[in-house]
């Protein structure tokens, strides 16, 4: 994945619109490319800062920094992968059960 492609994903990432596959590629690139990570941090602060200021203060929105957002995304990706493996194991157990019935 090149830097230009990753830069297109800043807003979709901030808005939680990346698929798990895209999210994995995005996080992996930011882990290995310091330039994109710094650019993402700046972009995140500007973009979410503006959104935060535009929100109704009564709602009491919670500010999370760019590192926390990346951490939450990594945890989400782990949960997605875990669910995927659980589904595969359940399907395998079902197939084995059907074979024993035949």
Secondary structure, DSSP 8 states (H G I E B T S, - for coil): --HHHHHHTHHHHHTT---HHHHHHHHHHHHH-HHHHHHHHHHHHHHHHHHHHHS-GGG------HHHHHHHHHHHHHHHHHHHHHHHHHHHHHHHHHHHH-
